[in-house]
Amino acid sequence: MLSFKEMNDKFVRRIMISGKKHKAETIFKKSCNLIDEQTEGKSKKVVEKALLNVAPILEVRSVRIAGSTYQIPFPIHKKRQYSLGVAWIVKSARSRSERGMIRCLAAELTDASKGFGISVRKRNALHKNAESNRAFSHYRWT
């Protein structure tokens, strides 16, 4: 698992738009403070649990074999798991209809830590796709 500082850096870099890093840091810090108010100072645990619930274990890659294209499930390295998890959390927070990115990010992080939300549904859909294509996993080594 990543340290909180590494998670903080990943979230800030993913939130950042047009090089405005200070603004992204402020958004993440204020959303953590909002989570602290809601959960009595457990924002670190909420962010860690959210990232664990969203990080995928398998992904599906397209491989062309003998003129046919197959969707083959591959295991994902830990670093990519966390990167995908952070990206999905931030993307789903941006797509929420609440007012302000701070509230949206805080709400998405709390939802993901509880095991539901848009980003967790995306992970479950990816795992379901990998499970349905499990029959082609023997093509992984060709």
N, C-alpha and C positions, 0 to 999 in steps of 0.2 A: 504494500500500500504506500502511496505517496505521502510525504509529510505535508502538513497544512500549508507551509510556505510554497512548496511546489504546486499544490492544488491551487493556491491563491494566484500564483504566477500564470498557470494554465488558464484559469478563468479570466483573469485580467486581459491576457493576450487575445482570448477568443471574443471577449466583449468589445474590445477596442475597435473603433471605426476611425479611419483616416488619421491614424497615428496619435489620437488623443488618449494617451495612456493614463494621465491623471484623472480624467473623467471616468475611465473604466475602473480604475482603482477605487474611486469614490463610490461608484455604483455597487461594486462588490462588497465594499466595507459597510455601506449603509444597509444593504440587503442582509448581511450577516448580523448587523445590529438589530434589524427588524426581526430576524429569526430568534435572536437572543431574547428579545422582549416576549415573544410568543412561547418560547420553550425554556424559560428560566436559565439562560446562559449556556445552552448546549448547541451553539451553532456549528462548532467544529465537528461534533458527532453527527449532526444532521447532514452537513456537506459530505462527510466521509461515507455515510450510509447511502445517501443519494447517489454518489458516484459508484458505489458498489452495486446498487440496484440497477443502474443504467448501463454500466460497462458490459458490452457483449463478450461472449466466450468464443463464438464461432462467427465466421462471415462466409458469404457465398461469392465465389469468383467464377467468371465465365472462362471456360477452357474449350478450345476447338480441337476436336479429335476426329479424324477420318471424315471430315466434311460436316460434322455435326457439332453444335455448340451445347455444352453441358454446364449446368450450374453446379459447381462442386463445393461442398463445405470445407473450409480450412480453419484450423485453430488460429487465434489471434494472439500476438505477443502482448504482454502486460502494458507496455508503453502505448501501443496503439489502442488497447481497450480503454485506457483512461482518456486518451485524446478524443476518441469517438464519443465517449460518455460526456465529456465536457462540451463538445460541439453540439451534441443532441440536446443537452440541457439548455444551453444558451439559445439555440435555434427555436426550441419549443417555448422558451420564455419570451422571445421576441414575437412569437405568433399568438400569444395570449392577448385577450381583449381588455385586460385590466389597465388602469391608468398608471403610466410610469414604469420604466424598466426596473427600478428598485423593487417595487411591489411584485412585478411579474417574476423576476428572478427568485425572490424570496418564496413566492407561492410555488413555483416550479420545483425548487429545491426541497421544500417541505413535502410536496406531493410525491416526489421521487423517493424521498427517504421513507415514506409510508408504503411505497410499492405500487402507486398508481400515478397517472399523469401521462402527458403526451410522449415524453421521452422514454418512459418505461414501456409504453405500448409499442414504440418503434423497436426497442430491443426485443420484445416478445415476438413481433412480426418477423424480425430477422432470424431469430432462433427457430420459429415455426417453418420458415422457408428453408433453413439449413436442414431441419429434421425431415422435411418432405423430399429433399434431394439427397438424403443419406445413401440411397441406392447407388449413386454415382461416385461415392467416396473412394472406390477402388481406382478411379482414374487419377487420383491425386499424385501418384508416383510415376505416371507416364509422361 
